[in-house]
Amino acid sequence: MAHQVDAHEFEYLYGATARDVLAYVRRRTAADAEDLCAEVYAVAWRRRADLPAPMLRRAWLFGVARTLLKEQGRRRGRDQALVEELTARPEQPAGEAGGDRAGPVVLAALERLSPGDREILRLVAWEGLTPAELAVALGVRPGTARVRLHRARQALAADPEVRALVEGPSGFSNQASAYGLSLYRSMGE
């Protein structure tokens, strides 16, 4: 049976390794190094029952930092891709029909959803959580989180105004605002 690290042992671990972990993170990213380092220790505290033997804990913390850095890189890559997509898209003239319609339609549809469905969709679409991260955020099993996400997406897609927007004669992809299109696409993945 694994030994769960108590607060005193964790303080010792932090004191013995924080400088090294922070240096590791700083060598790999200039932005938010302190925040990322703090997240490493937050993960370690949550998983303190899973910590390896004392001689391997420093390496384990580097592994956590590496994983968090990879997640940060993926998040930044998605953000950069979205910025590039939005800047490459030509702006529609103000008077063109449907140009600004998608954003308000999707927002209104979100407001008509149950608070639980709305929060699930916002966590995934706006905060960029994966289904596994959603499970942690909701405090449920990963399978349960995926089912809830699927049902929330179905509820949004079933909204009559969203359906009319998608199936309308002018076509959603040609007429949607950048905000509405990116939100809708992230809902359907």
Kinemage of the C-alpha trace (Angstrom):
@kinemage 1
@onewidth
@group {chain A} dominant
@subgroup {mainchain}
@vectorlist {calphas} color= white
{ca met a 1} P 0.000 0.000 0.000
{ca ala a 2} L 1.300 3.436 -0.930
{ca his a 3} L 2.283 5.905 1.744
{ca gln a 4} L 0.452 9.220 1.489
{ca val a 5} L 2.744 12.172 2.029
{ca asp a 6} L 1.669 14.399 4.912
{ca ala a 7} L 1.919 18.207 5.018
{ca his a 8} L 5.321 18.170 6.748
{ca glu a 9} L 6.832 15.804 4.183
{ca phe a 10} L 5.317 17.838 1.378
{ca glu a 11} L 6.851 21.050 2.756
{ca tyr a 12} L 10.213 19.309 2.820
{ca leu a 13} L 9.717 18.109 -0.763
{ca tyr a 14} L 8.822 21.627 -1.869
{ca gly a 15} L 11.806 23.178 -0.078
{ca ala a 16} L 14.193 20.609 -1.527
{ca thr a 17} L 12.963 20.769 -5.134
{ca ala a 18} L 11.193 24.070 -5.855
{ca arg a 19} L 14.327 25.895 -7.010
{ca asp a 20} L 15.187 23.084 -9.446
{ca val a 21} L 11.641 22.761 -10.795
{ca leu a 22} L 11.347 26.531 -11.284
{ca ala a 23} L 14.691 26.610 -13.106
{ca tyr a 24} L 13.537 23.726 -15.312
{ca val a 25} L 10.331 25.559 -16.211
{ca arg a 26} L 12.094 28.906 -16.787
{ca arg a 27} L 14.540 27.284 -19.215
{ca arg a 28} L 11.599 26.093 -21.285
{ca thr a 29} L 9.180 29.018 -21.147
{ca ala a 30} L 9.524 32.699 -20.403
{ca ala a 31} L 5.865 33.301 -19.679
{ca asp a 32} L 4.174 32.337 -16.429
{ca ala a 33} L 7.037 30.208 -15.096
{ca glu a 34} L 6.061 30.831 -11.479
{ca asp a 35} L 2.419 29.972 -12.158
{ca leu a 36} L 3.376 26.791 -13.957
{ca cys a 37} L 5.718 25.818 -11.138
{ca ala a 38} L 2.908 26.384 -8.640
{ca glu a 39} L 0.666 24.148 -10.740
{ca val a 40} L 3.324 21.403 -10.594
{ca tyr a 41} L 3.107 21.418 -6.806
{ca ala a 42} L -0.690 21.631 -6.875
{ca val a 43} L -0.704 18.449 -8.966
{ca ala a 44} L 1.797 16.854 -6.600
{ca trp a 45} L -0.370 17.726 -3.607
{ca arg a 46} L -3.497 16.308 -5.244
{ca arg a 47} L -1.621 13.148 -6.173
{ca arg a 48} L 0.440 12.878 -3.002
{ca ala a 49} L -0.706 9.286 -2.513
{ca asp a 50} L 0.830 8.466 -5.918
{ca leu a 51} L 4.247 10.010 -5.278
{ca pro a 52} L 7.113 7.584 -5.895
{ca ala a 53} L 9.871 6.750 -3.440
{ca pro a 54} L 11.643 9.813 -2.011
{ca met a 55} L 14.704 9.406 -4.242
{ca leu a 56} L 12.486 9.555 -7.373
{ca arg a 57} L 10.199 12.435 -6.387
{ca arg a 58} L 12.332 15.176 -7.946
{ca ala a 59} L 12.283 13.369 -11.290
{ca trp a 60} L 8.540 12.792 -10.943
{ca leu a 61} L 8.040 16.541 -10.449
{ca phe a 62} L 10.024 17.190 -13.632
{ca gly a 63} L 7.679 14.795 -15.410
{ca val a 64} L 4.663 16.738 -14.140
{ca ala a 65} L 6.284 20.004 -15.245
{ca arg a 66} L 7.007 18.522 -18.666
{ca thr a 67} L 3.383 17.441 -19.066
{ca leu a 68} L 2.105 20.870 -18.030
{ca leu a 69} L 4.497 22.572 -20.454
{ca lys a 70} L 3.249 20.351 -23.281
{ca glu a 71} L -0.364 21.204 -22.415
{ca gln a 72} L 0.510 24.895 -22.345
{ca gly a 73} L 2.183 24.580 -25.754
{ca arg a 74} L -0.842 22.838 -27.248
{ca arg a 75} L -3.144 25.486 -25.804
{ca arg a 76} L -1.000 28.272 -27.225
{ca gly a 77} L -0.889 26.489 -30.575
{ca arg a 78} L -4.688 26.272 -30.690
{ca asp a 79} L -4.984 29.915 -29.703
{ca gln a 80} L -2.485 30.963 -32.385
{ca ala a 81} L -4.279 28.866 -35.025
{ca leu a 82} L -7.574 30.527 -34.134
{ca val a 83} L -6.005 33.998 -34.336
{ca glu a 84} L -4.511 33.159 -37.726
{ca glu a 85} L -7.857 31.808 -38.955
{ca leu a 86} L -9.693 34.902 -37.794
{ca thr a 87} L -7.176 37.336 -39.276
{ca ala a 88} L -7.134 35.474 -42.596
{ca arg a 89} L -10.916 35.528 -42.910
{ca pro a 90} L -12.205 38.492 -44.940
{ca glu a 91} L -14.577 40.789 -43.105
{ca gln a 92} L -18.142 40.910 -44.314
{ca pro a 93} L -19.720 44.227 -45.165
{ca ala a 94} L -21.926 45.494 -42.337
{ca gly a 95} L -25.085 45.281 -44.402
{ca glu a 96} L -24.570 41.703 -45.603
{ca ala a 97} L -27.314 39.406 -44.376
{ca gly a 98} L -26.352 36.892 -41.710
{ca gly a 99} L -22.846 38.244 -41.161
{ca asp a 100} L -23.335 38.980 -37.493
{ca arg a 101} L -26.081 36.458 -36.878
{ca ala a 102} L -24.214 33.386 -35.647
{ca gly a 103} L -22.686 34.821 -32.477
{ca pro a 104} L -25.951 36.089 -30.985
{ca val a 105} L -27.815 32.940 -32.077
{ca val a 106} L -25.293 30.627 -30.422
{ca leu a 107} L -25.168 32.764 -27.269
{ca ala a 108} L -28.966 32.815 -27.051
{ca ala a 109} L -29.069 29.045 -27.571
{ca leu a 110} L -26.510 28.565 -24.801
{ca glu a 111} L -28.673 30.618 -22.451
{ca arg a 112} L -31.644 28.351 -23.188
{ca leu a 113} L -29.685 25.248 -22.152
{ca ser a 114} L -29.704 23.923 -18.617
{ca pro a 115} L -27.023 25.490 -16.417
{ca gly a 116} L -25.161 22.174 -16.321
{ca asp a 117} L -25.087 21.758 -20.102
{ca arg a 118} L -24.114 25.410 -20.547
{ca glu a 119} L -21.179 25.059 -18.124
{ca ile a 120} L -19.962 21.842 -19.767
{ca leu a 121} L -19.955 23.451 -23.211
{ca arg a 122} L -18.227 26.574 -21.934
{ca leu a 123} L -15.535 24.544 -20.163
{ca val a 124} L -14.767 22.634 -23.346
{ca ala a 125} L -15.252 25.357 -25.978
{ca trp a 126} L -14.095 28.447 -24.136
{ca glu a 127} L -11.650 27.101 -21.573
{ca gly a 128} L -10.201 24.441 -23.872
{ca leu a 129} L -10.650 21.501 -21.510
{ca thr a 130} L -10.319 18.021 -22.920
{ca pro a 131} L -12.945 15.438 -21.929
{ca ala a 132} L -10.462 14.012 -19.388
{ca glu a 133} L -9.909 17.458 -17.881
{ca leu a 134} L -13.659 18.037 -17.920
{ca ala a 135} L -14.052 14.896 -15.830
{ca val a 136} L -11.652 16.265 -13.246
{ca ala a 137} L -13.368 19.676 -13.262
{ca leu a 138} L -16.775 18.058 -12.770
{ca gly a 139} L -15.527 15.492 -10.277
{ca val a 140} L -16.866 12.564 -12.291
{ca arg a 141} L -15.432 9.597 -14.167
{ca pro a 142} L -14.088 10.269 -17.693
{ca gly a 143} L -16.830 8.169 -19.298
{ca thr a 144} L -19.499 10.135 -17.467
{ca ala a 145} L -17.919 13.420 -18.581
{ca arg a 146} L -17.884 12.279 -22.222
{ca val a 147} L -21.559 11.286 -22.033
{ca arg a 148} L -22.507 14.624 -20.464
{ca leu a 149} L -20.513 16.497 -23.112
{ca his a 150} L -22.208 14.519 -25.885
{ca arg a 151} L -25.656 15.240 -24.461
{ca ala a 152} L -24.879 18.950 -24.052
{ca arg a 153} L -23.696 19.146 -27.673
{ca gln a 154} L -26.845 17.369 -28.806
{ca ala a 155} L -28.990 19.815 -26.826
{ca leu a 156} L -27.258 22.769 -28.469
{ca ala a 157} L -27.550 21.240 -31.926
{ca ala a 158} L -31.269 20.562 -31.333
{ca asp a 159} L -32.012 24.229 -30.621
{ca pro a 160} L -34.331 25.412 -33.430
{ca glu a 161} L -32.454 28.675 -34.035
{ca val a 162} L -29.081 26.936 -34.213
{ca arg a 163} L -30.549 24.313 -36.529
{ca ala a 164} L -32.028 27.041 -38.761
{ca leu a 165} L -28.700 28.823 -38.823
{ca val a 166} L -26.833 25.667 -39.805
{ca glu a 167} L -29.377 24.433 -42.323
{ca gly a 168} L -30.375 27.869 -43.662
{ca pro a 169} L -30.224 28.653 -47.380
{ca ser a 170} L -27.135 30.833 -47.096
{ca gly a 171} L -25.165 28.183 -45.222
{ca phe a 172} L -23.654 28.503 -41.787
{ca ser a 173} L -20.027 28.308 -42.815
{ca asn a 174} L -20.305 31.220 -45.246
{ca gln a 175} L -22.380 33.541 -43.093
{ca ala a 176} L -21.330 32.902 -39.507
{ca ser a 177} L -19.334 35.401 -37.571
{ca ala a 178} L -15.915 34.230 -36.482
{ca tyr a 179} L -17.093 33.878 -32.906
{ca gly a 180} L -20.173 31.827 -33.693
{ca leu a 181} L -18.380 29.602 -36.169
{ca ser a 182} L -15.498 28.749 -33.876
{ca leu a 183} L -17.846 28.088 -30.956
{ca tyr a 184} L -20.160 25.923 -33.020
{ca arg a 185} L -17.274 23.956 -34.524
{ca ser a 186} L -15.797 23.290 -31.111
{ca met a 187} L -19.200 22.036 -29.935
{ca gly a 188} L -19.396 19.504 -32.739
{ca glu a 189} L -15.952 17.941 -32.465
